Amino acid sequence: MLSTGIKKFDKLIGGGLLEDSVLLIVYDTYSLGWILGAKILKNRMDMGDFGVIINTVLPLSALNMELNFAGIDIYHEGERENLGVIDIFASYNQLRYPYRYVRTLPNSDVSTFIPKYVAAYRQLLREYVKDRRPVGLVVTSDGFGFLMGERTSIRLNQKIFALKETARITENRKRPINIWLLNKDRVSKRYMSWLALYSQYIVEFRSGDLKYEEMIIRKSPLPDFEPGAYKFRIKGGKIRIS
């Protein structure tokens, strides 16, 4: 069992995160619920894990400004070899960065995406991760659906899961944690339903009150878990759950 670094959240999901599990964080346009995923990534990096950000939505500078809110400085952590970026947004918009920790997929299309993505991921494993645990943060799953199309994205996810299952059977290394961020206002219910199928943990946020958001923990595979609704807020840069 792996801690998220947020004791209250660990307790609410039944104890923590399982290796190789997917935590799906669903939120709406005005929600700050995505910060939960970024905070978990930051906490796991502080515990010695290696962060892998899969970026589908923003230029690197804008992404860094967003993640700064959760205490993550991509440039700083990248230079310290604590974090790598697989930049799908940059790949599709012909952006090139002079940073070794940022990997793009040159001349990528649907037919070549999987082999190029796997090659970039394995390069990060060899050069940076080594004996550490990779913790992936997809920013965002709705961005992936927009770039590839929802049906194609689901098929690609299925292939990636098949490859990960093969790696789980054949490789002897620390297994990853996967965090998917999903803005539900940008995708169809069908797409969201497929992502929910692949996720072992599901947390949904609903914005509204300026002081608090509603946080609904819908799914966990752990026997001590009970679904429930809670209040979520960010105060002083810290997550408060009540």
C-alpha positions in Angstrom: 0.0 0.0 0.0 1.4 3.4 -1.0 0.5 6.7 0.7 -0.6 9.7 -1.2 1.1 11.9 1.4 -2.3 13.2 2.5 -3.4 11.2 5.6 -7.1 12.1 5.5 -7.3 11.1 1.8 -5.5 7.8 2.4 -8.0 7.0 5.1 -11.0 7.9 2.9 -9.9 5.6 0.0 -9.4 2.7 2.4 -5.7 3.0 3.2 -3.8 4.2 0.2 -3.0 3.5 -3.4 -2.1 0.1 -4.8 0.8 -0.5 -7.2 -0.2 -0.3 -10.9 -3.5 1.3 -10.0 -5.1 4.3 -11.8 -6.6 7.2 -9.8 -9.1 9.1 -12.0 -9.8 12.6 -10.8 -12.9 14.1 -12.4 -13.7 17.8 -12.1 -15.6 20.6 -13.9 -14.5 23.8 -15.5 -14.2 25.9 -12.4 -13.0 23.2 -10.1 -9.5 23.1 -8.4 -9.9 19.4 -7.9 -7.1 18.7 -10.3 -4.7 20.0 -7.6 -5.3 16.8 -5.7 -3.5 14.8 -8.4 -0.6 17.3 -8.6 -0.2 17.3 -4.8 0.0 13.5 -4.8 2.6 13.6 -7.5 4.6 16.2 -5.5 4.3 14.2 -2.3 5.4 11.0 -3.9 8.4 12.7 -5.5 9.4 14.0 -2.0 9.3 10.4 -0.9 11.8 9.4 -3.6 9.6 8.5 -6.6 10.1 9.8 -10.1 7.4 12.0 -11.6 6.3 11.5 -15.2 4.0 14.1 -16.6 2.2 13.3 -19.8 1.2 16.7 -21.2 -1.5 17.0 -23.8 -2.9 20.5 -23.3 -0.5 23.3 -22.6 2.9 24.8 -23.6 5.5 23.9 -21.0 5.7 27.4 -19.6 2.0 27.6 -19.0 1.9 24.0 -17.6 4.6 25.0 -15.1 2.6 28.0 -14.0 -0.4 25.8 -13.3 1.6 23.2 -11.4 3.4 25.8 -9.4 0.2 26.2 -7.5 0.7 22.6 -6.2 4.4 23.2 -5.4 5.8 21.6 -8.5 8.5 23.5 -10.5 9.0 21.5 -13.7 12.3 23.1 -14.6 13.7 22.7 -11.1 12.6 19.2 -10.6 13.6 18.2 -14.1 17.2 19.5 -13.6 17.4 17.6 -10.3 16.3 14.5 -12.2 13.2 14.0 -10.2 10.8 14.5 -13.0 10.4 14.0 -16.8 7.8 15.1 -19.3 6.4 13.3 -22.3 5.1 16.2 -24.2 2.3 15.2 -26.6 1.1 18.8 -26.9 4.6 19.9 -28.1 4.8 16.9 -30.4 1.6 17.8 -32.2 2.4 21.5 -32.4 6.0 21.2 -33.5 7.5 22.6 -30.3 11.0 21.7 -29.4 12.6 22.3 -26.0 16.3 22.2 -25.0 15.7 20.1 -21.9 16.8 16.5 -21.6 13.9 15.7 -19.3 11.3 16.7 -21.9 10.6 14.1 -24.5 8.6 14.6 -27.6 7.2 12.2 -30.2 8.5 13.6 -33.6 6.3 13.1 -36.7 3.8 11.2 -34.6 0.3 10.2 -35.8 -2.2 7.6 -34.7 -0.4 4.7 -36.4 3.0 5.5 -34.8 1.9 6.9 -31.5 2.2 3.7 -29.4 5.8 2.7 -30.4 7.0 6.3 -30.1 5.3 6.8 -26.8 6.7 3.6 -25.4 10.2 4.4 -26.7 10.1 7.8 -24.9 8.8 6.3 -21.7 11.5 3.6 -21.7 14.2 6.2 -22.3 13.1 8.0 -19.2 13.1 4.7 -17.3 16.6 3.9 -18.4 18.1 7.4 -18.0 16.3 8.7 -14.9 14.0 6.4 -13.1 16.4 3.5 -12.6 15.3 1.7 -9.3 12.8 4.4 -8.4 9.0 4.1 -8.7 7.5 6.1 -11.6 4.4 8.1 -10.8 2.5 9.3 -13.9 0.3 12.3 -14.1 -1.8 12.7 -17.3 -2.5 16.4 -17.9 -5.1 15.8 -19.1 -7.1 12.8 -20.3 -9.7 15.1 -22.0 -6.8 16.7 -23.9 -5.7 13.3 -25.1 -9.3 12.7 -26.3 -9.3 16.0 -28.1 -6.0 15.4 -29.9 -6.6 11.8 -30.9 -10.4 11.6 -30.9 -12.2 9.8 -28.2 -12.7 6.5 -29.9 -9.0 6.4 -30.9 -7.9 7.4 -27.5 -9.8 4.5 -25.9 -8.2 2.0 -28.3 -4.7 3.5 -27.6 -5.3 3.2 -23.9 -6.3 -0.4 -24.3 -3.0 -1.1 -26.1 -1.0 0.7 -23.5 -2.7 -1.3 -20.7 -1.8 -4.5 -22.6 1.8 -3.4 -22.8 1.9 -2.5 -19.1 0.4 -5.9 -18.2 3.2 -7.6 -20.2 5.8 -5.4 -18.3 4.2 -6.3 -15.0 4.7 -10.0 -15.8 8.1 -9.9 -17.3 10.0 -7.0 -15.6 11.3 -6.9 -12.0 11.0 -3.2 -10.9 8.9 -1.0 -8.8 5.4 -0.7 -10.4 4.0 2.7 -11.1 1.1 4.8 -9.8 -1.1 6.4 -12.5 -3.1 9.6 -12.0 -5.5 10.8 -14.7 -6.9 14.3 -14.7 -10.2 14.7 -16.5 -12.3 17.8 -17.1 -15.8 16.2 -17.6 -17.1 19.4 -19.3 -14.8 18.6 -22.3 -15.7 15.0 -23.0 -18.7 12.7 -23.7 -20.2 10.5 -21.1 -19.2 7.5 -23.2 -15.5 8.5 -23.0 -15.8 9.2 -19.3 -17.4 5.7 -18.8 -14.5 4.0 -20.5 -11.9 5.8 -18.4 -13.9 4.9 -15.3 -13.7 1.2 -16.3 -9.9 1.4 -16.4 -9.6 3.2 -13.0 -9.4 1.5 -9.6 -10.0 4.8 -7.8 -12.4 7.5 -8.8 -12.8 10.9 -7.2 -15.2 13.5 -8.5 -15.2 17.3 -7.7 -18.1 19.7 -8.1 -17.4 23.4 -7.9 -20.0 25.9 -6.6 -19.3 27.5 -3.2 -16.3 29.8 -3.4 -14.9 28.5 -0.1 -15.5 24.7 -0.6 -16.0 22.2 -3.4 -17.8 18.9 -3.0 -15.5 15.9 -3.3 -17.2 12.6 -3.9 -15.0 9.5 -3.6 -16.9 7.0 -5.8 -14.6 4.0 -6.1 -11.7 2.2 -4.5 -10.7 -1.5 -4.6 -9.8 -1.7 -0.9 -12.1 -3.6 1.6 -12.1 -0.7 4.1 -13.4 1.8 1.6 -16.9 3.4 1.9 -18.2 5.8 -0.8 -18.8 9.3 0.6 -19.0 13.0 -0.1 -16.8 15.6 1.6 -15.8 19.2 1.6 -12.6 20.1 -0.2 -10.7 23.4 -0.2 -7.2 24.8 -0.7 -5.9 27.1 2.0 -2.4 28.4 2.4 -1.3 26.1 -0.4 -2.5 23.0 1.5 -5.4 20.6 0.9 -8.2 20.6 3.5 -10.7 17.8 3.5 -13.7 17.8 6.0 
